[in-house]
Amino acid sequence: MEIYKTQSQIAAKQNWLLSLVVLILITFGVLALTQGIAIAIIPLLFDIPYEEILPLFSGDITHPNGRMAMMFLQGLGGGLAFLLAGWLFSHLVEKASLGWKQQLARVQFTSILITIPLLLGFVMFDTLIIEWNANIQFPEALRTFEEMVKSMEESAMKLTIYLTDFQSFGEFIAGLLVIGVFAGIGEEYFFRGVMQPKMRAYTGSHHAGIWITAFIFSAIHFQFYGFVPRMLLGALFGYLYWFSGSLVYPMLAHILNNSLTVLMVYLNKLGLVEFDIESPDQVNWLVVATGSLLFIICLRLFIQHNQKQQTHGQVAESI
C-alpha cells in the first residue's frame, strides 16, 4: 500500500483537477528552472561556449566535454528535477508525508534479492512487447502521424546514442549515475510516490491509479514506438510499491533496469558483448518463456514476503 498522508484541502477528491493543474505547473516550472540553471553553469564547468550549448539537445556537438555536459544537463534537469518537483508539491502544497520511516521499516533483504531476478525476468519477457511495439504499422490515413512519431523517435534515439557512446570509464560512471540512479530515484518519487496515490484516491481503485500513472509515465518520454513496454514497466513499478508499501523497491527496480541498459551498451563498446541499442535482436521465444516463468515465480514470492506488511500504514490519506 502507498503512503501519502495529508489533510490539505487541495488534496480532497473534489479538488482533483485543481490539484493536478498545480502539480503540472510546478513540474514544468521546476524542469524549466533546473535546465536553465544547468545551461547557465555548463560554460563554466565544461568550457563550452554558449553558442554550442543548443546542439547538445540534438547530439550534434563535437566538443570533447559535450557528453559530460549533456549528462549534467540530463541529471539536473531530468531525474533530480522530478524529485524536486514531487517534493515541493507534496511538502509545500499538500503538506503531505510519504512516511519514509515507515517505508524504510518495510524493506526486507529477502525481497530486495527477489526484486533482482523479478526485474530480469520482466526484461526478458518485455523483449516480445518491445519488438511488437517497434513494428506497429499505421493505416494510410494516419501517415502524417506516423511520420511525426518516427521523426521524434529518430531524434530521441540520436540523443540516446550520443549520450551512451562512452569514451572513457568516467563517462560510463556518469551515465550510470544520471540514467540509472538519478532517473530511478527522481522519477519513482514523482510518479509512484506522489502521483500514483493521488490517482488511486481520485479513482477509488489502486489498479486504476497504477495504470493511469504508468500511462502518464510512458507518455512523458514522447517515444511512441516504446510506449507500451515502458507503460508495462511503469505498472510493474507501481505494483511493487502497492504490494510492499515501500518506494525503495520500485526505485531499486528502476535503477536496475536503466543501469542494465547502460552497462550492456558499455560492454558492447568494449567488444565484450553484442548489444545494439538501435536494433534489438529478434524475439527469442525461449528467452521470453524463461523470462515469463521467472517473473511470475518471483512476483509471487515478492507478494508473499510482503503480505505481512500490508496492514501497516495508511493509503493515500486525504480529505
C-alpha positions as CSV (number, residue, x, y, z in Angstrom):
1,M,0.0,0.0,0.0
2,E,1.2,3.5,-0.8
3,I,1.8,6.0,2.0
4,Y,0.7,9.6,1.3
5,K,-0.8,11.3,4.3
6,T,-2.3,14.7,4.0
7,Q,-5.1,16.8,5.4
8,S,-4.8,19.6,2.9
9,Q,-8.0,20.9,1.3
10,I,-6.4,20.9,-2.2
11,A,-5.8,17.2,-1.9
12,A,-9.6,16.5,-1.4
13,K,-11.1,14.3,-4.1
14,Q,-13.5,17.1,-5.2
15,N,-10.4,19.3,-5.9
16,W,-8.7,16.7,-8.1
17,L,-8.5,18.9,-11.2
18,L,-7.0,21.9,-9.3
19,S,-4.5,19.6,-7.6
20,L,-3.3,18.1,-10.9
21,V,-3.1,21.6,-12.5
22,V,-0.9,22.8,-9.7
23,L,1.2,19.7,-9.9
24,I,1.7,20.1,-13.6
25,L,2.6,23.8,-13.2
26,I,5.1,23.1,-10.5
27,T,6.7,20.3,-12.5
28,F,7.1,22.3,-15.7
29,G,8.4,25.2,-13.7
30,V,11.0,23.1,-11.9
31,L,12.1,21.4,-15.1
32,A,12.5,24.8,-16.8
33,L,14.3,26.3,-13.8
34,T,16.7,23.4,-13.4
35,Q,17.5,23.1,-17.1
36,G,18.0,26.9,-17.1
37,I,20.5,26.7,-14.2
38,A,22.3,23.8,-15.9
39,I,22.6,25.7,-19.2
40,A,23.9,28.7,-17.3
41,I,26.6,26.7,-15.5
42,I,27.7,24.4,-18.3
43,P,30.1,27.0,-19.9
44,L,31.8,27.4,-16.5
45,L,32.1,23.8,-15.7
46,F,32.8,22.3,-19.1
47,D,34.4,25.2,-21.0
48,I,31.7,25.1,-23.7
49,P,30.7,28.4,-25.4
50,Y,27.0,29.4,-25.0
51,E,26.5,29.2,-28.8
52,E,27.5,25.5,-28.7
53,I,25.0,24.5,-26.0
54,L,21.9,24.3,-28.2
55,P,23.4,21.5,-30.3
56,L,23.7,19.4,-27.1
57,F,20.0,18.8,-27.2
58,S,20.3,17.1,-30.6
59,G,23.5,15.3,-30.0
60,D,25.3,17.2,-32.7
61,I,28.1,18.7,-30.6
62,T,31.7,17.7,-31.2
63,H,33.2,19.4,-28.1
64,P,35.3,16.9,-26.1
65,N,33.3,17.8,-23.0
66,G,29.9,17.7,-24.7
67,R,28.8,14.3,-23.4
68,M,29.6,15.1,-19.8
69,A,27.9,18.4,-20.2
70,M,24.8,16.7,-21.6
71,M,24.9,14.2,-18.7
72,F,25.0,17.2,-16.3
73,L,22.0,18.8,-18.1
74,Q,20.1,15.5,-18.0
75,G,20.8,14.8,-14.4
76,L,20.0,18.3,-13.1
77,G,17.1,18.9,-15.5
78,G,15.7,15.4,-15.5
79,G,15.7,12.9,-12.6
80,L,16.7,15.4,-10.0
81,A,14.1,17.9,-11.3
82,F,11.3,15.3,-10.9
83,L,12.5,14.6,-7.4
84,L,12.4,18.3,-6.5
85,A,9.0,18.9,-8.2
86,G,7.5,16.0,-6.3
87,W,9.0,17.2,-3.0
88,L,7.8,20.8,-3.4
89,F,4.3,19.7,-4.3
90,S,3.9,17.1,-1.6
91,H,5.5,19.2,1.2
92,L,4.6,22.8,0.4
93,V,1.3,22.5,-1.5
94,E,-0.4,19.4,0.1
95,K,1.7,19.3,3.2
96,A,1.8,15.5,2.8
97,S,4.1,12.9,4.3
98,L,5.3,9.9,2.5
99,G,6.2,8.3,5.8
100,W,9.8,7.5,5.0
101,K,10.5,6.0,8.4
102,Q,7.6,3.6,7.8
103,Q,8.6,2.9,4.2
104,L,12.2,2.1,5.2
105,A,11.0,-0.2,8.0
106,R,9.1,-2.3,5.4
107,V,12.2,-3.1,3.4
108,Q,13.3,-6.7,3.7
109,F,16.6,-8.1,2.5
110,T,14.9,-11.2,1.0
111,S,12.5,-9.0,-1.0
112,I,15.5,-7.0,-2.3
113,L,17.1,-10.2,-3.5
114,I,13.8,-11.3,-5.2
115,T,13.5,-7.9,-6.9
116,I,16.6,-8.5,-9.0
117,P,15.5,-11.8,-10.8
118,L,12.0,-10.4,-10.9
119,L,13.2,-7.4,-12.9
120,L,15.4,-9.5,-15.1
121,G,12.5,-11.9,-15.9
122,F,10.3,-8.9,-16.8
123,V,13.0,-7.5,-19.1
124,M,13.3,-10.9,-20.8
125,F,9.6,-11.1,-21.4
126,D,9.4,-7.4,-22.4
127,T,11.5,-8.1,-25.5
128,L,8.4,-9.5,-27.1
129,I,6.4,-6.3,-26.4
130,I,9.3,-4.1,-27.5
131,E,9.5,-5.9,-30.9
132,W,5.7,-5.7,-31.4
133,N,5.5,-2.0,-30.4
134,A,8.5,-1.1,-32.6
135,N,6.9,-2.7,-35.7
136,I,3.4,-1.2,-35.5
137,Q,2.2,-0.2,-38.9
138,F,-0.3,2.7,-39.3
139,P,-3.0,2.9,-41.9
140,E,-2.6,5.3,-44.8
141,A,-5.0,7.8,-43.2
142,L,-2.5,8.2,-40.3
143,R,0.6,8.6,-42.5
144,T,1.2,12.1,-41.2
145,F,1.0,11.0,-37.6
146,E,3.3,8.1,-38.4
147,E,5.9,10.3,-39.9
148,M,5.8,12.7,-36.9
149,V,6.3,9.9,-34.3
150,K,9.1,8.4,-36.4
151,S,10.8,11.7,-36.6
152,M,10.5,12.1,-32.8
153,E,11.8,8.6,-32.3
154,E,14.8,9.2,-34.5
155,S,15.7,12.4,-32.7
156,A,15.4,10.6,-29.3
157,M,17.5,7.7,-30.5
158,K,20.1,10.0,-31.9
159,L,20.4,11.7,-28.5
160,T,20.5,8.4,-26.7
161,I,23.3,7.1,-28.9
162,Y,25.2,10.2,-28.3
163,L,24.8,10.0,-24.5
164,T,25.8,6.4,-24.3
165,D,28.7,6.5,-26.7
166,F,31.0,6.4,-23.7
167,Q,34.6,7.4,-24.5
168,S,36.0,6.7,-21.0
169,F,35.2,4.8,-17.8
170,G,34.4,8.2,-16.2
171,E,31.7,8.8,-18.8
172,F,30.3,5.4,-18.2
173,I,30.1,6.0,-14.4
174,A,28.4,9.4,-15.1
175,G,25.9,7.5,-17.4
176,L,25.1,5.1,-14.6
177,L,24.5,7.9,-12.1
178,V,22.4,10.1,-14.4
179,I,20.5,7.5,-16.5
180,G,20.3,4.9,-13.8
181,V,20.4,6.3,-10.2
182,F,19.1,9.9,-10.6
183,A,16.4,9.0,-13.1
184,G,15.3,5.9,-11.0
185,I,15.1,7.8,-7.7
186,G,13.6,11.1,-9.1
187,E,11.0,9.6,-11.4
188,E,9.9,7.0,-8.9
189,Y,9.5,9.6,-6.2
190,F,7.4,11.8,-8.5
191,F,5.3,9.1,-10.3
192,R,4.9,6.3,-7.8
193,G,5.4,8.3,-4.6
194,V,3.2,11.4,-5.4
195,M,1.1,10.8,-8.5
196,Q,0.1,7.2,-8.0
197,P,-1.5,7.5,-4.5
198,K,-3.3,10.6,-5.8
199,M,-4.7,8.7,-8.8
200,R,-5.7,5.9,-6.5
201,A,-7.6,8.3,-4.3
202,Y,-9.3,10.1,-7.2
203,T,-10.4,6.8,-8.9
204,G,-11.1,4.7,-5.8
205,S,-9.1,1.9,-7.3
206,H,-5.4,1.0,-6.8
207,H,-5.4,-0.8,-10.2
208,A,-6.6,2.4,-11.9
209,G,-4.2,4.5,-10.0
210,I,-1.3,2.3,-11.0
211,W,-2.2,2.1,-14.7
212,I,-3.1,5.7,-15.2
213,T,0.2,6.7,-13.6
214,A,2.1,4.2,-15.8
215,F,0.4,5.6,-18.9
216,I,1.4,9.2,-17.9
217,F,4.9,7.9,-17.0
218,S,5.3,6.4,-20.5
219,A,3.7,9.4,-22.3
220,I,6.2,12.0,-20.9
221,H,9.0,10.2,-22.6
222,F,7.5,11.1,-26.0
223,Q,8.5,7.8,-27.7
224,F,5.6,6.1,-29.3
225,Y,7.5,3.1,-30.5
226,G,8.5,2.3,-26.9
227,F,5.2,3.4,-25.3
228,V,3.7,0.1,-24.4
229,P,6.8,-1.7,-23.0
230,R,7.6,1.4,-20.9
231,M,4.0,1.6,-19.7
232,L,4.1,-2.0,-18.6
233,L,7.4,-1.3,-16.8
234,G,5.7,1.7,-15.1
235,A,2.9,-0.6,-14.0
236,L,5.4,-3.1,-12.6
237,F,7.0,-0.4,-10.5
238,G,3.5,0.7,-9.3
239,Y,2.6,-2.8,-8.2
240,L,5.9,-3.3,-6.5
241,Y,5.1,-0.2,-4.4
242,W,1.5,-1.3,-3.8
243,F,2.4,-4.8,-2.7
244,S,5.3,-3.7,-0.5
245,G,4.3,-0.3,0.8
246,S,7.9,1.0,0.2
247,L,9.2,3.1,-2.6
248,V,12.6,1.5,-2.2
249,Y,11.6,-1.4,-4.4
250,P,10.4,0.5,-7.4
251,M,13.4,2.8,-7.1
252,L,15.7,-0.2,-7.0
253,A,13.9,-1.9,-9.9
254,H,14.0,1.3,-12.0
255,I,17.7,1.8,-11.2
256,L,18.5,-1.8,-12.2
257,N,16.5,-1.6,-15.4
258,N,18.2,1.6,-16.6
259,S,21.7,0.6,-15.4
260,L,21.5,-2.7,-17.1
261,T,21.0,-1.0,-20.5
262,V,23.8,1.4,-19.8
263,L,26.1,-1.5,-18.8
264,M,25.2,-3.5,-21.9
265,V,26.0,-0.5,-24.1
266,Y,29.3,0.0,-22.5
267,L,30.3,-3.7,-22.7
268,N,29.3,-3.6,-26.3
269,K,31.6,-0.6,-26.7
270,L,34.4,-2.7,-25.2
271,G,33.7,-5.6,-27.5
272,L,32.7,-7.9,-24.7
273,V,29.1,-8.5,-25.7
274,E,26.9,-7.8,-28.7
275,F,24.2,-5.3,-28.0
276,D,22.6,-2.9,-30.4
277,I,20.5,-0.3,-28.7
278,E,19.1,0.9,-32.1
279,S,18.0,-2.5,-33.4
280,P,17.1,-5.0,-30.7
281,D,17.6,-8.7,-31.6
282,Q,14.6,-10.6,-33.0
283,V,12.5,-12.2,-30.3
284,N,13.9,-15.4,-28.8
285,W,10.9,-17.4,-27.7
286,L,13.0,-19.4,-25.2
287,V,14.1,-16.1,-23.6
288,V,10.5,-14.8,-23.5
289,A,9.2,-18.1,-22.0
290,T,12.0,-18.3,-19.4
291,G,11.6,-14.7,-18.5
292,S,7.9,-15.0,-18.1
293,L,8.2,-18.0,-15.8
294,L,11.0,-16.3,-13.8
295,F,8.9,-13.1,-13.5
296,I,5.7,-15.0,-12.4
297,I,7.6,-17.0,-9.8
298,C,9.5,-14.0,-8.4
299,L,6.4,-11.8,-8.3
300,R,4.5,-14.4,-6.4
301,L,7.4,-14.7,-3.9
302,F,7.6,-10.9,-3.6
303,I,3.9,-10.7,-2.8
304,Q,4.1,-13.5,-0.2
305,H,7.1,-11.9,1.5
306,N,5.4,-8.6,1.8
307,Q,1.8,-9.6,2.7
308,K,2.5,-9.2,6.4
309,Q,3.4,-5.6,5.8
310,Q,0.2,-4.8,4.1
311,T,-1.7,-3.9,7.3
312,H,0.8,-1.3,8.4
313,G,0.2,2.4,7.4
314,Q,-2.5,4.2,5.5
315,V,-3.1,4.5,1.8
316,A,-3.3,8.0,0.3
317,E,-4.9,9.7,3.3
318,S,-6.7,12.9,2.3
319,I,-9.8,14.8,3.0
